[in-house]
């Protein structure tokens, strides 16, 4: 969180996803996680730097 002239703002978000998804391979899982991150409407509204650590359990 950072402070700006008009108040505070969320400048960066680090997401950690650890999932157990039966029947999915690592490549497909990473593809879906990346697409979800890139198309998240909340992330777009916040206009913050988003990083993602996604792994299969």
SULWOZI-V237605 format. One record per residue. N is the residue number from 1. PSI is psi as a letter, one per 20 degrees, with the letter a starting at -180 (* if undefined). OMEGA is omega in degrees with one decimal (none if undefined). Layout:
N/PSI/OMEGA + N/PSI/OMEGA
//
This chain:
1/p/178.3 + 2/q/178.6 + 3/p/177.6 + 4/r/-178.1 + 5/h/-177.2 + 6/j/-178.3 + 7/b/-178.3 + 8/q/178.1 + 9/q/174.8 + 10/o/-175.4 + 11/h/-177.0 + 12/q/177.7 + 13/p/174.8 + 14/o/-179.9 + 15/p/175.4 + 16/p/-179.0 + 17/o/174.6 + 18/o/-171.5 + 19/q/172.9 + 20/o/-176.2 + 21/o/-178.9 + 22/p/173.3 + 23/j/179.9 + 24/q/176.0 + 25/r/-174.7 + 26/g/-179.6 + 27/g/179.7 + 28/g/178.2 + 29/g/-179.9 + 30/g/178.4 + 31/g/-179.7 + 32/g/179.0 + 33/g/-179.8 + 34/g/179.2 + 35/h/178.6 + 36/g/178.5 + 37/g/-176.2 + 38/h/-175.5 + 39/j/-178.9 + 40/o/-178.6 + 41/h/178.8 + 42/g/178.5 + 43/h/179.1 + 44/g/179.8 + 45/g/-178.5 + 46/h/-178.8 + 47/l/-178.3 + 48/q/173.0 + 49/p/-177.7 + 50/p/172.8 + 51/q/-175.3 + 52/p/172.6 + 53/o/-176.1 + 54/p/-179.9 + 55/q/171.5 + 56/q/-179.7 + 57/*/none
//
